[in-house]
Amino acid sequence: MNMGSTLLDALLGVDPARPALLAPGGPVVSYGSLQEQVAGLALFLQRAGIARHDRIGIVLPNGIDAVIAFFAAAAAGTAAPLNPGYKVEEFQYYLADTGARALIVPAGGAELARQAVNPGMFLVESTIDAGGAVKFSTTVPLKADAELDVPRAEDVALVLHTSGTTSRPKRVPLTHVNLLTSARNVAHSYALTSEDVAMCVMPLFHVHGLVASVLASLLVGSTVVVTQGFSALSFWPAVHAHRATWYSAVPAIHQMLLARSREGVRPLGSEGLRFIRSCSSALSPALMADLETRFGAPVLEAYGMTEAAHQIATNPLPPAERKAGTVGLGANVEVGIMDKEGHLLLPGAQGEVVIRGTNVIAGYEDNPQANATSFTNGWFRTGDEGIIDRQGYVKLIGRIKELIVRGGEKISPLEIDQVLQLHPAVAEVATFGVPHRVYGEEVEAAVELTAPATEEELLAFCRERLADFKCPKKIHIVERIPRTATGKIQRKTVAQKLGS
């Protein structure tokens, strides 16, 4: 495994002729070409005026060019990728908040992002040719040729924002060391080698896709199949054509693949999968079992967050035990359970999940208040309620601020989700709390269905399996539960849109 100290180093030490990145039906980029392009484009950005600590916004759809632009931006300054689906006001906010000096957009595209460029920024247009060569262009004058001012391990390589479910989004500065540590942990957890081929279907403006699918793979000389986004129709043909050995996704994507598959018939290509990884949202035991039965590969649920440069814990590969309903064991990351007073608790006790490791940020940017509440005795408080069993497996109960308190009883929305997901007609669930004048909060849920079912039928199903105080008082049957761009369900958003 590559043991370099920066993202530039991460691309070295592999046979330059080996395929690094490829697009289904498109170009193949070798490790040699990837190294040359990243160094050349990073130098271009510095010649255009980017200094070591400048932020570079990136608004590119998923693709080989998005990967190469990320590495080049992280080598020249700091990469700040943004969701291409944002509106003008959102682009303006995030670009201003990061203090972006430049913005990389596709040539002739990303019109809304272009409108957000302010006088202190310059625009860089990106194109990719049929051979996978990325070129940058800009109207600002370029300095004379010079050597690349290479990054150091402690420099910030990537800046992202938290999702802001409970507060204003916070800036998360991830150093080269943070990212490489997390990527190495991912590679080690799943015994990745140069023989592996990863399917990257997650957005490249988030750590799940960037670190788990791309960076971890490139560290060991694997090949990454970079799709233009997730398509249930083209997924298995691409897996089969490129002999993919694993993929990582959120449960919503797993559910879509399951919905399109036929019972008793394994999709062509699934026979080559060593494992399937699930992260960024809770995976129900029922969905895990269905995936393993239908696709014939072990499903490993993991736990990650932006502040940890992605991976915190994961269920292990066979023959080690993978426990449904848990996110597995700490993956070279210290994981503990802490009470409100800052005391670490014994196995089996419920409290806040706290983490410590080289992958974890030292603090949020320009946010002393958040840092004061998020760090205790060197431990980062995740905001997740959980339990660690005697074998070290971590079980998440839910976000602390999303726990429903009904008449003094704390109710885990995740527990109710998992019960409803046992119903054969239910595909996805989001349980949430709504204000109640007597109990403080009452329980409601939103469900997506795969077959006809009535609200009364689903409520009766819950009453058979849950104590009365936990049973939803109303179930909203919806076509689609609101999600973030990375596939996460935000219960507060669902409550605001659907709550009675």
C-alpha positions as CSV (number, residue, x, y, z in Angstrom):
1,M,0.0,0.0,0.0
2,N,1.2,3.5,-0.9
3,M,2.5,5.2,2.3
4,G,3.1,8.7,1.0
5,S,2.1,11.7,3.0
6,T,0.1,13.8,0.5
7,L,-2.5,13.1,-2.2
8,L,0.2,13.7,-4.8
9,D,2.3,10.9,-3.3
10,A,-0.8,8.7,-3.3
11,L,-0.6,8.4,-7.0
12,L,3.0,7.2,-7.1
13,G,4.6,3.7,-6.8
14,V,2.1,2.0,-9.2
15,D,2.9,0.6,-12.6
16,P,2.2,3.7,-14.8
17,A,0.6,1.5,-17.5
18,R,-2.1,0.1,-15.1
19,P,-5.6,1.5,-15.6
20,A,-6.5,3.9,-12.7
21,L,-9.8,5.4,-13.8
22,L,-12.3,4.5,-16.5
23,A,-15.7,5.6,-17.6
24,P,-18.2,3.0,-18.8
25,G,-18.1,3.2,-22.6
26,G,-15.5,6.0,-22.3
27,P,-11.8,6.6,-21.8
28,V,-9.3,4.8,-19.7
29,V,-6.8,6.8,-17.7
30,S,-3.6,5.0,-16.7
31,Y,-1.7,5.7,-13.5
32,G,1.1,7.3,-15.5
33,S,-1.4,9.6,-17.3
34,L,-3.2,10.4,-14.0
35,Q,0.1,11.5,-12.3
36,E,1.1,13.7,-15.2
37,Q,-2.3,15.3,-15.6
38,V,-2.7,16.1,-11.9
39,A,0.8,17.6,-11.6
40,G,0.3,19.6,-14.9
41,L,-3.2,20.9,-13.9
42,A,-2.1,21.8,-10.4
43,L,0.8,23.8,-11.9
44,F,-1.7,25.5,-14.3
45,L,-3.8,26.6,-11.3
46,Q,-0.8,28.0,-9.5
47,R,0.3,29.9,-12.6
48,A,-3.2,31.4,-12.8
49,G,-2.6,32.8,-9.3
50,I,-3.6,30.1,-6.8
51,A,-1.5,30.1,-3.7
52,R,-0.9,27.2,-1.3
53,H,-3.8,27.8,1.0
54,D,-6.3,29.2,-1.5
55,R,-9.6,27.4,-1.9
56,I,-10.8,26.2,-5.3
57,G,-14.5,25.5,-5.9
58,I,-15.3,22.6,-8.1
59,V,-18.7,22.2,-9.8
60,L,-18.4,19.2,-12.1
61,P,-20.7,16.2,-12.6
62,N,-19.4,12.8,-11.6
63,G,-16.8,11.6,-14.0
64,I,-13.1,11.1,-14.6
65,D,-12.6,14.9,-15.0
66,A,-14.1,15.4,-11.5
67,V,-11.6,13.0,-9.9
68,I,-8.6,14.6,-11.7
69,A,-9.8,18.2,-10.9
70,F,-10.1,17.2,-7.3
71,F,-6.5,15.9,-7.1
72,A,-5.2,18.9,-9.0
73,A,-7.0,21.4,-6.8
74,A,-5.8,19.6,-3.6
75,A,-2.3,19.7,-5.0
76,A,-2.3,23.4,-5.9
77,G,-4.3,24.6,-2.9
78,T,-7.4,23.3,-1.3
79,A,-10.3,21.5,-3.1
80,A,-13.8,22.7,-2.3
81,P,-16.2,20.6,-4.4
82,L,-19.8,21.6,-4.5
83,N,-23.1,19.9,-5.4
84,P,-23.8,20.7,-9.1
85,G,-27.5,20.7,-8.2
86,Y,-27.3,23.8,-6.0
87,K,-29.2,27.0,-6.8
88,V,-27.5,30.3,-7.3
89,E,-28.0,31.4,-3.7
90,E,-26.5,28.2,-2.4
91,F,-23.4,28.5,-4.7
92,Q,-23.0,32.1,-3.5
93,Y,-23.2,31.1,0.2
94,Y,-20.7,28.2,0.0
95,L,-18.2,29.9,-2.3
96,A,-18.3,33.0,0.0
97,D,-18.1,30.8,3.2
98,T,-15.0,28.9,1.9
99,G,-13.4,32.1,0.5
100,A,-13.0,30.4,-2.8
101,R,-10.4,32.1,-5.1
102,A,-11.3,30.2,-8.2
103,L,-14.1,28.0,-9.5
104,I,-13.7,25.0,-11.9
105,V,-16.8,24.4,-14.1
106,P,-17.4,22.4,-17.3
107,A,-16.8,24.3,-20.5
108,G,-20.1,25.8,-21.4
109,G,-21.9,24.4,-18.4
110,A,-22.8,25.0,-14.7
111,E,-24.6,28.3,-15.6
112,L,-26.0,28.8,-12.1
113,A,-22.5,28.3,-10.5
114,R,-21.1,30.8,-13.0
115,Q,-23.6,33.4,-11.8
116,A,-22.2,33.0,-8.3
117,V,-18.7,34.0,-9.2
118,N,-17.8,37.3,-7.5
119,P,-15.2,39.9,-8.6
120,G,-12.5,38.4,-6.3
121,M,-12.7,35.0,-8.0
122,F,-11.7,33.7,-11.4
123,L,-13.3,31.0,-13.5
124,V,-11.6,27.9,-14.8
125,E,-13.2,25.9,-17.6
126,S,-12.6,22.1,-17.7
127,T,-12.8,19.9,-20.8
128,I,-12.0,16.2,-21.2
129,D,-11.2,14.6,-24.6
130,A,-12.0,11.1,-25.9
131,G,-8.7,9.8,-24.5
132,G,-9.4,11.0,-20.9
133,A,-7.1,14.0,-21.0
134,V,-8.4,16.9,-18.9
135,K,-7.5,20.5,-19.9
136,F,-8.1,23.7,-18.0
137,S,-8.5,27.2,-19.5
138,T,-9.0,30.6,-18.0
139,T,-9.1,34.2,-19.1
140,V,-6.7,35.4,-16.3
141,P,-3.1,35.9,-17.4
142,L,-0.7,33.0,-16.5
143,K,2.6,33.5,-14.7
144,A,5.7,32.3,-16.4
145,D,6.5,28.6,-16.1
146,A,7.6,27.7,-12.6
147,E,7.9,24.6,-10.4
148,L,4.9,23.3,-8.5
149,D,4.7,24.4,-4.9
150,V,3.9,21.0,-3.6
151,P,1.7,20.5,-0.5
152,R,2.7,19.3,2.9
153,A,1.1,16.5,4.9
154,E,-0.5,19.0,7.4
155,D,-2.0,21.3,4.7
156,V,-5.7,21.3,4.2
157,A,-6.5,19.3,1.0
158,L,-10.3,19.4,1.1
159,V,-12.8,21.6,2.7
160,L,-16.5,20.5,3.0
161,H,-19.5,21.5,4.9
162,T,-21.6,19.5,7.4
163,S,-25.1,18.9,6.2
164,G,-26.5,21.4,8.7
165,T,-29.4,19.3,10.0
166,T,-29.3,20.9,13.4
167,S,-27.5,24.2,12.8
168,R,-25.9,26.4,10.2
169,P,-23.4,24.3,8.1
170,K,-19.9,24.1,9.6
171,R,-16.7,24.1,7.6
172,V,-14.7,20.9,7.9
173,P,-11.0,21.2,6.9
174,L,-9.5,17.8,6.0
175,T,-5.8,17.6,5.7
176,H,-3.8,15.3,3.4
177,V,-3.0,13.2,6.5
178,N,-6.7,13.0,7.5
179,L,-7.7,11.8,4.1
180,L,-4.9,9.4,3.5
181,T,-5.3,7.8,7.0
182,S,-9.0,7.2,6.3
183,A,-8.4,5.9,2.8
184,R,-5.7,3.5,4.2
185,N,-8.2,2.3,6.9
186,V,-10.8,1.6,4.2
187,A,-8.2,-0.3,2.0
188,H,-7.1,-2.3,5.1
189,S,-10.7,-3.1,6.2
190,Y,-11.6,-4.7,2.9
191,A,-8.2,-6.1,2.0
192,L,-8.2,-4.1,-1.2
193,T,-5.4,-4.9,-3.7
194,S,-4.4,-4.0,-7.3
195,E,-6.6,-6.8,-8.5
196,D,-9.8,-5.1,-7.3
197,V,-12.1,-3.0,-9.4
198,A,-14.4,-0.5,-7.6
199,M,-17.7,0.8,-8.9
200,C,-17.9,4.5,-7.9
201,V,-21.6,5.5,-7.9
202,M,-21.6,8.0,-5.0
203,P,-21.3,11.8,-5.6
204,L,-17.7,13.1,-5.8
205,F,-18.5,16.2,-3.7
206,H,-18.7,14.1,-0.6
207,V,-16.2,12.0,1.3
208,H,-18.1,8.7,0.8
209,G,-17.3,8.7,-3.0
210,L,-14.0,10.5,-2.8
211,V,-12.4,8.6,0.0
212,A,-14.0,5.1,0.1
213,S,-14.5,4.4,-3.6
214,V,-11.7,6.5,-5.2
215,L,-8.8,7.3,-2.9
216,A,-8.7,4.0,-1.0
217,S,-8.6,2.2,-4.4
218,L,-5.9,4.4,-5.9
219,L,-3.7,3.9,-2.8
220,V,-3.4,0.1,-3.6
221,G,-3.3,0.4,-7.4
222,S,-6.9,-0.7,-8.0
223,T,-9.0,0.4,-11.0
224,V,-12.0,2.7,-10.3
225,V,-15.0,2.7,-12.6
226,V,-16.3,6.3,-12.4
227,T,-20.0,6.5,-13.5
228,Q,-21.8,9.7,-14.3
229,G,-24.0,9.1,-11.4
230,F,-26.1,6.1,-10.3
231,S,-28.4,4.4,-12.8
232,A,-30.1,1.2,-11.8
233,L,-30.6,0.4,-15.5
234,S,-26.9,0.6,-16.4
235,F,-25.3,-0.5,-13.1
236,W,-25.1,-4.3,-13.6
237,P,-24.0,-4.1,-17.2
238,A,-21.1,-1.9,-16.1
239,V,-20.3,-4.2,-13.2
240,H,-20.2,-7.2,-15.6
241,A,-18.3,-5.4,-18.4
242,H,-15.5,-4.2,-16.1
243,R,-15.5,-7.1,-13.7
244,A,-16.1,-5.0,-10.6
245,T,-15.2,-6.7,-7.3
246,W,-17.1,-4.3,-5.0
247,Y,-19.1,-1.2,-4.7
248,S,-20.1,1.2,-1.9
249,A,-23.4,3.0,-1.7
250,V,-26.2,4.3,0.6
251,P,-29.2,2.0,1.4
252,A,-31.4,4.0,-1.0
253,I,-29.2,2.8,-3.9
254,H,-29.2,-0.8,-2.6
255,Q,-32.9,-0.7,-2.4
256,M,-33.3,0.6,-6.0
257,L,-31.0,-2.2,-7.3
258,L,-33.1,-4.8,-5.3
259,A,-36.3,-3.4,-6.7
260,R,-35.1,-3.9,-10.3
261,S,-33.8,-7.4,-9.7
262,R,-35.7,-10.6,-10.1
263,E,-36.1,-13.0,-7.2
264,G,-34.0,-16.2,-7.6
265,V,-32.0,-14.7,-10.5
266,R,-28.6,-13.2,-9.7
267,P,-27.8,-10.2,-11.9
268,L,-25.0,-10.8,-14.4
269,G,-21.8,-9.4,-12.9
270,S,-22.8,-10.0,-9.3
271,E,-20.8,-13.3,-9.3
272,G,-17.6,-11.3,-9.3
273,L,-18.4,-9.2,-6.2
274,R,-16.2,-9.9,-3.2
275,F,-18.4,-7.8,-1.0
276,I,-21.0,-4.9,-1.0
277,R,-20.4,-1.9,1.3
278,S,-23.2,0.2,2.8
279,C,-22.6,3.5,4.5
280,S,-23.9,7.1,5.2
281,S,-27.3,6.0,6.3
282,A,-28.7,3.2,8.5
283,L,-29.1,-0.2,6.7
284,S,-32.0,-2.3,8.0
285,P,-31.2,-6.0,8.8
286,A,-34.1,-6.9,6.5
287,L,-32.5,-5.1,3.5
288,M,-29.1,-6.5,4.3
289,A,-30.5,-10.1,4.3
290,D,-32.4,-9.4,1.0
291,L,-29.2,-8.0,-0.7
292,E,-27.1,-11.0,0.4
293,T,-29.7,-13.5,-0.8
294,R,-30.3,-11.7,-4.2
295,F,-26.8,-10.7,-5.1
296,G,-24.8,-13.5,-3.4
297,A,-22.1,-11.3,-1.7
298,P,-21.6,-10.4,1.9
299,V,-23.0,-6.9,2.8
300,L,-20.8,-4.9,5.2
301,E,-22.4,-1.9,6.9
302,A,-19.9,0.8,7.8
303,Y,-20.1,4.1,9.7
304,G,-18.6,7.3,8.5
305,M,-18.8,11.1,8.7
306,T,-17.2,14.1,7.1
307,E,-15.4,15.1,10.3
308,A,-13.6,11.7,10.3
309,A,-12.6,12.0,6.6
310,H,-15.3,9.3,6.2
311,Q,-14.7,5.8,7.8
312,I,-15.0,5.3,11.5
313,A,-16.1,1.7,11.8
314,T,-17.1,-1.2,9.6
315,N,-18.3,-4.8,9.8
316,P,-15.5,-7.1,8.8
317,L,-15.0,-9.4,5.8
318,P,-15.9,-13.1,6.2
319,P,-15.0,-15.3,8.0
320,A,-15.2,-12.7,10.8
321,E,-18.7,-12.0,12.1
322,R,-20.8,-9.3,10.5
323,K,-23.6,-8.2,12.8
324,A,-26.8,-7.0,11.2
325,G,-28.0,-3.8,12.8
326,T,-24.5,-2.7,13.8
327,V,-21.9,-0.6,12.0
328,G,-19.2,-3.0,13.0
329,L,-15.9,-2.5,14.8
330,G,-13.6,0.6,15.0
331,A,-11.5,0.6,11.8
332,N,-8.1,1.7,13.2
333,V,-10.1,4.5,14.9
334,E,-10.7,4.6,18.6
335,V,-14.5,4.5,19.3
336,G,-16.0,5.0,22.7
337,I,-19.3,5.9,24.4
338,M,-19.4,9.0,26.6
339,D,-22.0,10.5,28.9
340,K,-23.0,14.2,29.0
341,E,-20.4,14.9,31.7
342,G,-17.5,13.5,29.6
343,H,-17.1,10.2,31.3
344,L,-16.4,7.1,29.1
345,L,-18.9,4.4,29.7
346,L,-18.5,0.6,29.9
347,P,-19.6,-1.9,27.1
348,G,-23.4,-2.1,26.9
349,A,-24.1,1.4,28.2
350,Q,-25.9,3.8,26.0
351,G,-24.5,7.3,25.4
352,E,-22.9,9.5,22.8
353,V,-20.5,7.9,20.3
354,V,-17.0,9.6,20.5
355,I,-14.0,9.0,18.3
356,R,-10.3,9.7,18.2
357,G,-7.7,9.1,15.4
358,T,-5.4,10.6,12.9
359,N,-8.3,10.7,10.4
360,V,-10.4,13.0,12.7
361,I,-10.2,16.8,12.2
362,A,-8.5,18.9,14.8
363,G,-11.5,21.4,14.7
364,Y,-14.0,23.2,12.6
365,E,-12.8,26.3,10.8
366,D,-13.6,29.7,12.5
367,N,-16.1,28.2,14.8
368,P,-14.9,28.2,18.4
369,Q,-18.4,27.6,19.8
370,A,-18.8,24.4,17.8
371,N,-15.3,23.3,18.8
372,A,-16.0,23.9,22.4
373,T,-19.1,21.6,22.4
374,S,-17.7,19.0,19.9
375,F,-14.4,18.0,21.6
376,T,-14.0,16.6,25.1
377,N,-10.6,15.5,26.5
378,G,-9.3,14.9,22.9
379,W,-12.4,12.9,21.8
380,F,-14.7,14.2,19.1
381,R,-18.4,14.0,19.9
382,T,-20.2,12.6,16.9
383,G,-23.7,13.6,17.9
384,D,-24.8,10.0,17.5
385,E,-26.4,8.0,20.3
386,G,-25.0,4.4,20.5
387,I,-23.9,1.3,22.3
388,I,-20.7,-0.7,22.0
389,D,-21.2,-4.4,22.9
390,R,-18.6,-6.6,24.6
391,Q,-17.2,-7.7,21.3
392,G,-16.6,-4.1,20.3
393,Y,-19.4,-3.8,17.7
394,V,-21.0,-0.4,17.5
395,K,-24.8,-0.1,17.4
396,L,-26.2,3.3,16.5
397,I,-29.5,4.4,18.1
398,G,-29.8,7.6,16.1
399,R,-28.8,11.3,16.1
400,I,-29.1,12.6,19.6
401,K,-31.1,15.6,18.4
402,E,-33.4,13.4,16.4
403,L,-34.3,11.1,19.4
404,I,-38.1,11.4,20.1
405,V,-38.9,12.2,23.7
406,R,-42.6,11.3,24.3
407,G,-43.8,11.8,27.8
408,G,-40.3,11.5,29.1
409,E,-39.6,8.2,27.2
410,K,-36.7,8.4,24.7
411,I,-37.6,6.7,21.5
412,S,-35.1,5.7,18.8
413,P,-36.6,6.5,15.3
414,L,-34.2,4.0,13.9
415,E,-35.9,1.2,15.9
416,I,-39.3,2.0,14.4
417,D,-37.7,2.3,10.9
418,Q,-36.4,-1.2,11.3
419,V,-39.8,-2.6,12.4
420,L,-41.6,-1.0,9.5
421,Q,-39.0,-2.2,7.0
422,L,-39.9,-5.8,8.0
423,H,-43.3,-5.3,6.2
424,P,-43.1,-6.8,2.7
425,A,-44.7,-3.7,1.1
426,V,-42.3,-1.2,2.6
427,A,-39.1,0.0,0.8
428,E,-37.9,3.0,2.8
429,V,-38.9,4.5,6.1
430,A,-38.2,7.8,8.0
431,T,-39.6,8.0,11.5
432,F,-39.7,11.4,13.2
433,G,-41.1,13.4,16.1
434,V,-43.8,16.1,15.9
435,P,-44.8,18.5,18.7
436,H,-47.6,17.4,20.9
437,R,-49.3,19.5,23.6
438,V,-49.6,16.7,26.1
439,Y,-46.6,14.4,25.5
440,G,-44.2,17.0,24.2
441,E,-43.6,14.9,21.1
442,E,-45.5,12.3,19.2
443,V,-44.3,9.6,16.8
444,E,-45.0,9.7,13.0
445,A,-43.4,8.0,10.1
446,A,-43.1,8.4,6.3
447,V,-42.9,5.3,4.1
448,E,-42.2,4.5,0.5
449,L,-44.0,1.3,-0.8
450,T,-43.1,-1.4,-3.3
451,A,-46.6,-2.9,-3.1
452,P,-50.1,-1.7,-2.1
453,A,-50.6,-1.2,1.7
454,T,-52.9,1.0,3.7
455,E,-51.9,3.2,6.7
456,E,-54.2,1.2,9.0
457,E,-52.5,-2.0,7.9
458,L,-49.0,-0.6,8.6
459,L,-50.1,0.8,12.0
460,A,-51.5,-2.6,13.0
461,F,-48.2,-4.1,11.9
462,C,-46.4,-1.7,14.3
463,R,-48.8,-2.4,17.2
464,E,-48.0,-6.1,17.0
465,R,-44.3,-5.5,17.4
466,L,-43.8,-2.3,19.4
467,A,-44.9,-1.0,22.8
468,D,-47.8,1.4,22.6
469,F,-45.8,4.5,23.3
470,K,-43.4,3.7,20.4
471,C,-46.0,3.1,17.8
472,P,-46.5,5.9,15.2
473,K,-49.8,7.7,15.6
474,K,-49.7,8.5,11.9
475,I,-48.0,7.0,8.9
476,H,-47.6,9.1,5.7
477,I,-47.5,7.0,2.5
478,V,-45.3,9.0,0.1
479,E,-43.9,8.5,-3.4
480,R,-40.4,9.6,-2.2
481,I,-39.0,10.5,1.2
482,P,-37.0,13.8,1.0
483,R,-33.2,13.1,0.9
484,T,-30.0,15.1,0.7
485,A,-27.9,15.0,-2.5
486,T,-25.8,12.1,-1.0
487,G,-28.8,10.0,-0.2
488,K,-29.2,10.7,3.5
489,I,-32.7,11.1,5.0
490,Q,-32.8,14.1,7.3
491,R,-35.6,13.5,9.7
492,K,-36.0,17.1,10.7
493,T,-36.6,18.0,7.0
494,V,-39.1,15.1,6.7
495,A,-40.9,16.3,9.8
496,Q,-41.1,19.9,8.5
497,K,-42.6,18.8,5.2
498,L,-44.9,16.0,6.4
499,G,-45.5,16.3,10.1
500,S,-49.1,16.7,11.2
